[in-house]
Amino acid sequence: MFPSNAVTLTGRLTEFKYMSGNGSEVTKAFCECCFSPIYGRNTRLADHLTLPLGSMDDTVGLEVEVVIFKRDRQHWDQLGEDVVSFETQPDWKPEA
């Protein structure tokens, strides 16, 4: 998850929107050419984007700090002990 103003996107995107179980609107953006997921946005935290690591050109210097939907991780996906994790969508917001 990154502040929206810290993210630069290029290329054409297609968006899909739906209402979440807690009543917020969720937007998922995909590459218009290959349909790879590019980002997610939720109206509960509209000034942040969730980005899959595979969508980034350079991940040097990034470290996992928080994991959401830990319940869906693969058995081989081991988290460090200092990583905050939630089984499902928490009522949580990143620190400023």
Phi and psi in radians as a Rosetta constraint file:
Dihedral C 1 N 2 CA 2 C 2 CIRCULARHARMONIC -2.353 0.35
Dihedral N 2 CA 2 C 2 N 3 CIRCULARHARMONIC 2.588 0.35
Dihedral C 2 N 3 CA 3 C 3 CIRCULARHARMONIC -1.038 0.35
Dihedral N 3 CA 3 C 3 N 4 CIRCULARHARMONIC 2.373 0.35
Dihedral C 3 N 4 CA 4 C 4 CIRCULARHARMONIC -0.977 0.35
Dihedral N 4 CA 4 C 4 N 5 CIRCULARHARMONIC -0.658 0.35
Dihedral C 4 N 5 CA 5 C 5 CIRCULARHARMONIC -1.298 0.35
Dihedral N 5 CA 5 C 5 N 6 CIRCULARHARMONIC -0.077 0.35
Dihedral C 5 N 6 CA 6 C 6 CIRCULARHARMONIC -1.736 0.35
Dihedral N 6 CA 6 C 6 N 7 CIRCULARHARMONIC 0.038 0.35
Dihedral C 6 N 7 CA 7 C 7 CIRCULARHARMONIC -1.963 0.35
Dihedral N 7 CA 7 C 7 N 8 CIRCULARHARMONIC 2.321 0.35
Dihedral C 7 N 8 CA 8 C 8 CIRCULARHARMONIC -1.994 0.35
Dihedral N 8 CA 8 C 8 N 9 CIRCULARHARMONIC 2.177 0.35
Dihedral C 8 N 9 CA 9 C 9 CIRCULARHARMONIC -2.019 0.35
Dihedral N 9 CA 9 C 9 N 10 CIRCULARHARMONIC 2.469 0.35
Dihedral C 9 N 10 CA 10 C 10 CIRCULARHARMONIC -2.275 0.35
Dihedral N 10 CA 10 C 10 N 11 CIRCULARHARMONIC 2.696 0.35
Dihedral C 10 N 11 CA 11 C 11 CIRCULARHARMONIC 1.739 0.35
Dihedral N 11 CA 11 C 11 N 12 CIRCULARHARMONIC 3.000 0.35
Dihedral C 11 N 12 CA 12 C 12 CIRCULARHARMONIC -1.631 0.35
Dihedral N 12 CA 12 C 12 N 13 CIRCULARHARMONIC 2.328 0.35
Dihedral C 12 N 13 CA 13 C 13 CIRCULARHARMONIC -2.117 0.35
Dihedral N 13 CA 13 C 13 N 14 CIRCULARHARMONIC 2.661 0.35
Dihedral C 13 N 14 CA 14 C 14 CIRCULARHARMONIC -2.038 0.35
Dihedral N 14 CA 14 C 14 N 15 CIRCULARHARMONIC 2.416 0.35
Dihedral C 14 N 15 CA 15 C 15 CIRCULARHARMONIC -1.979 0.35
Dihedral N 15 CA 15 C 15 N 16 CIRCULARHARMONIC 2.565 0.35
Dihedral C 15 N 16 CA 16 C 16 CIRCULARHARMONIC -2.196 0.35
Dihedral N 16 CA 16 C 16 N 17 CIRCULARHARMONIC 2.271 0.35
Dihedral C 16 N 17 CA 17 C 17 CIRCULARHARMONIC -2.122 0.35
Dihedral N 17 CA 17 C 17 N 18 CIRCULARHARMONIC 2.544 0.35
Dihedral C 17 N 18 CA 18 C 18 CIRCULARHARMONIC -2.691 0.35
Dihedral N 18 CA 18 C 18 N 19 CIRCULARHARMONIC 2.886 0.35
Dihedral C 18 N 19 CA 19 C 19 CIRCULARHARMONIC -1.634 0.35
Dihedral N 19 CA 19 C 19 N 20 CIRCULARHARMONIC 2.307 0.35
Dihedral C 19 N 20 CA 20 C 20 CIRCULARHARMONIC -1.394 0.35
Dihedral N 20 CA 20 C 20 N 21 CIRCULARHARMONIC 3.007 0.35
Dihedral C 20 N 21 CA 21 C 21 CIRCULARHARMONIC -1.108 0.35
Dihedral N 21 CA 21 C 21 N 22 CIRCULARHARMONIC -0.389 0.35
Dihedral C 21 N 22 CA 22 C 22 CIRCULARHARMONIC -1.751 0.35
Dihedral N 22 CA 22 C 22 N 23 CIRCULARHARMONIC 0.191 0.35
Dihedral C 22 N 23 CA 23 C 23 CIRCULARHARMONIC 1.570 0.35
Dihedral N 23 CA 23 C 23 N 24 CIRCULARHARMONIC 0.097 0.35
Dihedral C 23 N 24 CA 24 C 24 CIRCULARHARMONIC -1.638 0.35
Dihedral N 24 CA 24 C 24 N 25 CIRCULARHARMONIC 2.718 0.35
Dihedral C 24 N 25 CA 25 C 25 CIRCULARHARMONIC -1.547 0.35
Dihedral N 25 CA 25 C 25 N 26 CIRCULARHARMONIC 2.283 0.35
Dihedral C 25 N 26 CA 26 C 26 CIRCULARHARMONIC -1.919 0.35
Dihedral N 26 CA 26 C 26 N 27 CIRCULARHARMONIC 2.329 0.35
Dihedral C 26 N 27 CA 27 C 27 CIRCULARHARMONIC -2.035 0.35
Dihedral N 27 CA 27 C 27 N 28 CIRCULARHARMONIC 2.280 0.35
Dihedral C 27 N 28 CA 28 C 28 CIRCULARHARMONIC -2.041 0.35
Dihedral N 28 CA 28 C 28 N 29 CIRCULARHARMONIC 2.240 0.35
Dihedral C 28 N 29 CA 29 C 29 CIRCULARHARMONIC -1.911 0.35
Dihedral N 29 CA 29 C 29 N 30 CIRCULARHARMONIC 2.439 0.35
Dihedral C 29 N 30 CA 30 C 30 CIRCULARHARMONIC -2.267 0.35
Dihedral N 30 CA 30 C 30 N 31 CIRCULARHARMONIC 2.652 0.35
Dihedral C 30 N 31 CA 31 C 31 CIRCULARHARMONIC -1.104 0.35
Dihedral N 31 CA 31 C 31 N 32 CIRCULARHARMONIC 2.298 0.35
Dihedral C 31 N 32 CA 32 C 32 CIRCULARHARMONIC -1.188 0.35
Dihedral N 32 CA 32 C 32 N 33 CIRCULARHARMONIC -0.400 0.35
Dihedral C 32 N 33 CA 33 C 33 CIRCULARHARMONIC -1.534 0.35
Dihedral N 33 CA 33 C 33 N 34 CIRCULARHARMONIC -0.830 0.35
Dihedral C 33 N 34 CA 34 C 34 CIRCULARHARMONIC -2.011 0.35
Dihedral N 34 CA 34 C 34 N 35 CIRCULARHARMONIC -0.079 0.35
Dihedral C 34 N 35 CA 35 C 35 CIRCULARHARMONIC 1.133 0.35
Dihedral N 35 CA 35 C 35 N 36 CIRCULARHARMONIC 0.356 0.35
Dihedral C 35 N 36 CA 36 C 36 CIRCULARHARMONIC -1.174 0.35
Dihedral N 36 CA 36 C 36 N 37 CIRCULARHARMONIC 2.465 0.35
Dihedral C 36 N 37 CA 37 C 37 CIRCULARHARMONIC -1.179 0.35
Dihedral N 37 CA 37 C 37 N 38 CIRCULARHARMONIC 2.362 0.35
Dihedral C 37 N 38 CA 38 C 38 CIRCULARHARMONIC -1.952 0.35
Dihedral N 38 CA 38 C 38 N 39 CIRCULARHARMONIC -0.819 0.35
Dihedral C 38 N 39 CA 39 C 39 CIRCULARHARMONIC -2.763 0.35
Dihedral N 39 CA 39 C 39 N 40 CIRCULARHARMONIC 2.889 0.35
Dihedral C 39 N 40 CA 40 C 40 CIRCULARHARMONIC -2.243 0.35
Dihedral N 40 CA 40 C 40 N 41 CIRCULARHARMONIC 2.635 0.35
Dihedral C 40 N 41 CA 41 C 41 CIRCULARHARMONIC -2.475 0.35
Dihedral N 41 CA 41 C 41 N 42 CIRCULARHARMONIC 2.544 0.35
Dihedral C 41 N 42 CA 42 C 42 CIRCULARHARMONIC -2.287 0.35
Dihedral N 42 CA 42 C 42 N 43 CIRCULARHARMONIC 2.362 0.35
Dihedral C 42 N 43 CA 43 C 43 CIRCULARHARMONIC -1.102 0.35
Dihedral N 43 CA 43 C 43 N 44 CIRCULARHARMONIC -0.333 0.35
Dihedral C 43 N 44 CA 44 C 44 CIRCULARHARMONIC -1.222 0.35
Dihedral N 44 CA 44 C 44 N 45 CIRCULARHARMONIC -0.364 0.35
Dihedral C 44 N 45 CA 45 C 45 CIRCULARHARMONIC -2.488 0.35
Dihedral N 45 CA 45 C 45 N 46 CIRCULARHARMONIC 1.000 0.35
Dihedral C 45 N 46 CA 46 C 46 CIRCULARHARMONIC -1.090 0.35
Dihedral N 46 CA 46 C 46 N 47 CIRCULARHARMONIC -0.336 0.35
Dihedral C 46 N 47 CA 47 C 47 CIRCULARHARMONIC -1.609 0.35
Dihedral N 47 CA 47 C 47 N 48 CIRCULARHARMONIC 0.240 0.35
Dihedral C 47 N 48 CA 48 C 48 CIRCULARHARMONIC -2.277 0.35
Dihedral N 48 CA 48 C 48 N 49 CIRCULARHARMONIC 2.668 0.35
Dihedral C 48 N 49 CA 49 C 49 CIRCULARHARMONIC -2.126 0.35
Dihedral N 49 CA 49 C 49 N 50 CIRCULARHARMONIC 2.516 0.35
Dihedral C 49 N 50 CA 50 C 50 CIRCULARHARMONIC -1.733 0.35
Dihedral N 50 CA 50 C 50 N 51 CIRCULARHARMONIC 2.301 0.35
Dihedral C 50 N 51 CA 51 C 51 CIRCULARHARMONIC -2.165 0.35
Dihedral N 51 CA 51 C 51 N 52 CIRCULARHARMONIC 2.267 0.35
Dihedral C 51 N 52 CA 52 C 52 CIRCULARHARMONIC -1.263 0.35
Dihedral N 52 CA 52 C 52 N 53 CIRCULARHARMONIC 2.446 0.35
Dihedral C 52 N 53 CA 53 C 53 CIRCULARHARMONIC -1.006 0.35
Dihedral N 53 CA 53 C 53 N 54 CIRCULARHARMONIC -0.548 0.35
Dihedral C 53 N 54 CA 54 C 54 CIRCULARHARMONIC -1.161 0.35
Dihedral N 54 CA 54 C 54 N 55 CIRCULARHARMONIC -0.233 0.35
Dihedral C 54 N 55 CA 55 C 55 CIRCULARHARMONIC -1.550 0.35
Dihedral N 55 CA 55 C 55 N 56 CIRCULARHARMONIC -0.071 0.35
Dihedral C 55 N 56 CA 56 C 56 CIRCULARHARMONIC -1.725 0.35
Dihedral N 56 CA 56 C 56 N 57 CIRCULARHARMONIC 2.459 0.35
Dihedral C 56 N 57 CA 57 C 57 CIRCULARHARMONIC -1.308 0.35
Dihedral N 57 CA 57 C 57 N 58 CIRCULARHARMONIC -0.557 0.35
Dihedral C 57 N 58 CA 58 C 58 CIRCULARHARMONIC -2.498 0.35
Dihedral N 58 CA 58 C 58 N 59 CIRCULARHARMONIC 2.015 0.35
Dihedral C 58 N 59 CA 59 C 59 CIRCULARHARMONIC -1.891 0.35
Dihedral N 59 CA 59 C 59 N 60 CIRCULARHARMONIC 0.165 0.35
Dihedral C 59 N 60 CA 60 C 60 CIRCULARHARMONIC -1.051 0.35
Dihedral N 60 CA 60 C 60 N 61 CIRCULARHARMONIC 2.299 0.35
Dihedral C 60 N 61 CA 61 C 61 CIRCULARHARMONIC 1.583 0.35
Dihedral N 61 CA 61 C 61 N 62 CIRCULARHARMONIC -0.141 0.35
Dihedral C 61 N 62 CA 62 C 62 CIRCULARHARMONIC -1.531 0.35
Dihedral N 62 CA 62 C 62 N 63 CIRCULARHARMONIC 2.430 0.35
Dihedral C 62 N 63 CA 63 C 63 CIRCULARHARMONIC -2.308 0.35
Dihedral N 63 CA 63 C 63 N 64 CIRCULARHARMONIC 2.503 0.35
Dihedral C 63 N 64 CA 64 C 64 CIRCULARHARMONIC -1.220 0.35
Dihedral N 64 CA 64 C 64 N 65 CIRCULARHARMONIC 2.209 0.35
Dihedral C 64 N 65 CA 65 C 65 CIRCULARHARMONIC -1.997 0.35
Dihedral N 65 CA 65 C 65 N 66 CIRCULARHARMONIC -0.618 0.35
Dihedral C 65 N 66 CA 66 C 66 CIRCULARHARMONIC -2.441 0.35
Dihedral N 66 CA 66 C 66 N 67 CIRCULARHARMONIC 2.410 0.35
Dihedral C 66 N 67 CA 67 C 67 CIRCULARHARMONIC -2.136 0.35
Dihedral N 67 CA 67 C 67 N 68 CIRCULARHARMONIC 2.241 0.35
Dihedral C 67 N 68 CA 68 C 68 CIRCULARHARMONIC -1.944 0.35
Dihedral N 68 CA 68 C 68 N 69 CIRCULARHARMONIC 2.500 0.35
Dihedral C 68 N 69 CA 69 C 69 CIRCULARHARMONIC 1.164 0.35
Dihedral N 69 CA 69 C 69 N 70 CIRCULARHARMONIC 0.787 0.35
Dihedral C 69 N 70 CA 70 C 70 CIRCULARHARMONIC -0.964 0.35
Dihedral N 70 CA 70 C 70 N 71 CIRCULARHARMONIC -0.534 0.35
Dihedral C 70 N 71 CA 71 C 71 CIRCULARHARMONIC -1.020 0.35
Dihedral N 71 CA 71 C 71 N 72 CIRCULARHARMONIC -0.413 0.35
Dihedral C 71 N 72 CA 72 C 72 CIRCULARHARMONIC -1.659 0.35
Dihedral N 72 CA 72 C 72 N 73 CIRCULARHARMONIC 0.024 0.35
Dihedral C 72 N 73 CA 73 C 73 CIRCULARHARMONIC -1.264 0.35
Dihedral N 73 CA 73 C 73 N 74 CIRCULARHARMONIC 2.731 0.35
Dihedral C 73 N 74 CA 74 C 74 CIRCULARHARMONIC -1.337 0.35
Dihedral N 74 CA 74 C 74 N 75 CIRCULARHARMONIC 2.678 0.35
Dihedral C 74 N 75 CA 75 C 75 CIRCULARHARMONIC -1.037 0.35
Dihedral N 75 CA 75 C 75 N 76 CIRCULARHARMONIC -0.478 0.35
Dihedral C 75 N 76 CA 76 C 76 CIRCULARHARMONIC -1.507 0.35
Dihedral N 76 CA 76 C 76 N 77 CIRCULARHARMONIC -0.107 0.35
Dihedral C 76 N 77 CA 77 C 77 CIRCULARHARMONIC -1.506 0.35
Dihedral N 77 CA 77 C 77 N 78 CIRCULARHARMONIC 1.566 0.35
Dihedral C 77 N 78 CA 78 C 78 CIRCULARHARMONIC -1.606 0.35
Dihedral N 78 CA 78 C 78 N 79 CIRCULARHARMONIC 2.329 0.35
Dihedral C 78 N 79 CA 79 C 79 CIRCULARHARMONIC -1.715 0.35
Dihedral N 79 CA 79 C 79 N 80 CIRCULARHARMONIC 2.590 0.35
Dihedral C 79 N 80 CA 80 C 80 CIRCULARHARMONIC -1.206 0.35
Dihedral N 80 CA 80 C 80 N 81 CIRCULARHARMONIC 2.723 0.35
Dihedral C 80 N 81 CA 81 C 81 CIRCULARHARMONIC -1.151 0.35
Dihedral N 81 CA 81 C 81 N 82 CIRCULARHARMONIC -0.385 0.35
Dihedral C 81 N 82 CA 82 C 82 CIRCULARHARMONIC -1.578 0.35
Dihedral N 82 CA 82 C 82 N 83 CIRCULARHARMONIC 0.081 0.35
Dihedral C 82 N 83 CA 83 C 83 CIRCULARHARMONIC -1.528 0.35
Dihedral N 83 CA 83 C 83 N 84 CIRCULARHARMONIC 2.157 0.35
Dihedral C 83 N 84 CA 84 C 84 CIRCULARHARMONIC -1.300 0.35
Dihedral N 84 CA 84 C 84 N 85 CIRCULARHARMONIC 2.300 0.35
Dihedral C 84 N 85 CA 85 C 85 CIRCULARHARMONIC -2.399 0.35
Dihedral N 85 CA 85 C 85 N 86 CIRCULARHARMONIC 2.610 0.35
Dihedral C 85 N 86 CA 86 C 86 CIRCULARHARMONIC -2.264 0.35
Dihedral N 86 CA 86 C 86 N 87 CIRCULARHARMONIC 2.375 0.35
Dihedral C 86 N 87 CA 87 C 87 CIRCULARHARMONIC -1.123 0.35
Dihedral N 87 CA 87 C 87 N 88 CIRCULARHARMONIC -0.666 0.35
Dihedral C 87 N 88 CA 88 C 88 CIRCULARHARMONIC -2.353 0.35
Dihedral N 88 CA 88 C 88 N 89 CIRCULARHARMONIC -2.964 0.35
Dihedral C 88 N 89 CA 89 C 89 CIRCULARHARMONIC -1.154 0.35
Dihedral N 89 CA 89 C 89 N 90 CIRCULARHARMONIC 2.031 0.35
Dihedral C 89 N 90 CA 90 C 90 CIRCULARHARMONIC -1.541 0.35
Dihedral N 90 CA 90 C 90 N 91 CIRCULARHARMONIC 2.940 0.35
Dihedral C 90 N 91 CA 91 C 91 CIRCULARHARMONIC -1.598 0.35
Dihedral N 91 CA 91 C 91 N 92 CIRCULARHARMONIC 1.285 0.35
Dihedral C 91 N 92 CA 92 C 92 CIRCULARHARMONIC -2.401 0.35
Dihedral N 92 CA 92 C 92 N 93 CIRCULARHARMONIC 2.577 0.35
Dihedral C 92 N 93 CA 93 C 93 CIRCULARHARMONIC -2.340 0.35
Dihedral N 93 CA 93 C 93 N 94 CIRCULARHARMONIC 2.552 0.35
Dihedral C 93 N 94 CA 94 C 94 CIRCULARHARMONIC -1.135 0.35
Dihedral N 94 CA 94 C 94 N 95 CIRCULARHARMONIC 2.659 0.35
Dihedral C 94 N 95 CA 95 C 95 CIRCULARHARMONIC -1.228 0.35
Dihedral N 95 CA 95 C 95 N 96 CIRCULARHARMONIC 2.676 0.35
